[in-house]
Amino acid sequence: MVNYYRALQKIRLGVELISNGDFSSSTNWLVDNGSSIDTGTGIATVIGAGRIDTTPANWSLEQLSIFTEAVNTQYRLVFEVRQTVGSGNFEIGAKFQRDFNGPVTGSFVEYSVDLTLTNDTYNRLSIGGTTVSDEFELRNVSVKQIL
């Protein structure tokens, strides 16, 4: 059921929680599975390694200590992504949560996802792809608490 009241409300957002979401620096990002960050272009290349909800070994890009509030706290996650190799889904979420799990196009598209923290140990942002060796380009990542 769609919550129309919430859709009509003016959403208030907190401060930016991601450090270097524009990828002008790789500081505070953990990069795995052959992924990389090009600080010159501000683009992270994310290599798919399998579903992010199954094992940390599948997290290709992550940032720690993002979600620090209690369970059921809501956040707005905004990012731009495109797929450059393969056809599997792109995934991003709070640790083992797949808050976005879907196909993306070959052109950059901005996505906005409201997520609810389901576990107080899910304090990191994890990013990957469902299909091994698929490649995605990611830029302009933002996470803010919904107040």
N, C-alpha and C positions, 0 to 999 in steps of 0.2 A: 504494500500500500504506500502510495506517495504521500509524504508529509508536506502538503501544500502550505501550511502555516510557516514551516521552516523555510520553504522556498521563497516566501514573500518577505521574510525577515531580512534586515540588513545584517550581514554577518560581520562581527568584529573579530579581528585576528590579532594575535600577540606578536612578539618580536620574531625575527628570523632565527631559526634554530640550526640551520645548516651552515657549516663553515666552508667557504670556497665553492658554493653551489654553482658559480659561473665557471669553475674549473680554470681560473686564472692562476691557480696554484694547486698542487696535489696534496698540500698539507691537510692532515686530518682524514684523508681518504685511505682506506685499505684496498689494495688492488690485487686481484688474484685471477687465476685461470687464463692467463694470457691477455687480460684486459689492460688498458693503458689510458693515460690522461695526457692530452696534448695541450699544454698551458698556452701555447701560441694561438691556437684556434678556439680554446675554451670548450673543447669537446672531449668527452670520455668515450672510448670504444669499449663496449661491454661484450664479452664473449660468453655465449650460453654454455652452461655446464649441467643443466638439469633443474628440476623444480626447486625453488628456494625454500619451500616449506618442508623439505625432507631432511636436509643435512647442511651444516655450515660449509662443507666442501663445495657446495653449488653456488655460493655467494661470490659473484665476480667483482663486485664493487660494494663497499660498505662504509658507513660512518657511524662511530660509536657515540653513545650517550646523547642521543637526540631526544628520545621520548622519556622524560624524567618524571612525569606526573603519574597519578594513580590510574588503575584500571578504569575503563570507560571514559577516559579523557579523549576528546576529539581533536583531530589535527587536520589541516588542509595541506595536501601534498600537491605541488604543481611542478611539472617538468615538461621538457620537449624531447622527443625521441623519434628516430627513424630507423628502419631496418635496412642493412646494407648487404647481408648474406643470409640466405635461408628463408624459411617461412613459419618457424615456430613462434610461440608467444613470448612477449617481453613481460618481465615480472619485477615488481618493486613493492616493498612493504616494510612493516615493523617486524624485524627479525624473521620469524617463521610464518608471519601473516602474508598472504598474497593479496595485498590490498588493490593492486592492479595486476591483472593477468589477462593479457589479450593480444590480438594481432595488431601490428602497427604497419604503416605504409612506408614507402621508400622516400617520402618527403617528411621534413620535420613538421610535427603536429604538437601543439601544446595540450596537455591533459591536466585536469584538475580532479583530484580524488579526495573525498572526505573519509578519513579512517578513524576507527575507534580502537584504542588500545585494549587488547583482550587479556594481556598478561603483563604483570608489572616487571617481569624480567626481559620483556621485548623492548629494550631500550635503544636498539640500533636500527638504522635504515639499511636494508639489504636489497641488492639489485642483481638481476641475472636474466637468463633466458631458459625456457623449458627444453629447448633442443640443443644438444651438445654441438658446439662449433658455429651456431648461428651468431651473427654479429649485428650489433646495434650501435648507433651513435646517440649520445645523451648530452644534453646541455641545459643550463638554467634550472637547476633543481632547487626547490624551495619547500620548507616545512615550517608551518606556523600553527600554534595552538589556536583552536576556535574558542573564543571567550564567551 
